[in-house]
Amino acid sequence: MAEPQHWRLALNNHLQATQSTHLVSWTNPPSPRSGVWTITLLWNGEPFRTGHGSSKGVAKEHAAKQAIQYLNPTLYAQMVTCYGC
């Protein structure tokens, strides 16, 4: 079974709770020729986490997952442990 795709939502909620939504933006690359998208989450304009995937959405989810793992390890652990509960 595939992993739930709620990492961007969790990241957005975390950013709102910490009043840091203004610090985050995303790169907007052109369509890849290889079929693999690469999206970078920028923190205060600097590259922070990068995700890869078959679509922009999947790539953003991967980057958001990495960001949550770093910014809020407790939430990350809860999300990973609670999958399917």
Residue, then its C-alpha position, 0 to 999 in steps of 0.5 A: m500500500a502506498e504511503p499517505q500523501h499528506w506531507r505538504l498539509a502537515l508542513n503547512n500546518h507546522l509552518q502556520a503554528t510556528q508563524s513561519t509560512h513567509l519563510v517557505s517557497w518552492t522552485n518552479p522548474p520547467s517540465p523535465r525531459s527525463g520524466v522525473w520532476t525535481i522540486t526544491l523547498l526554499w527556506n528564506g530563499e535558500p535551498f532547504r530540501t529537495g524532492h523527486g517524483s513522477s509529477k510536481g505533486v509527488a516531488k513536493e510531497h517528498a520535499a515536504k516529508q524531508a522538511i517535516q522530518y527535520l523541522n518537527p521530528t515528533l510529528y514525523a514519527q507520529m505520521v509514520t507510526c500512525y499510518g493506517c490507524 
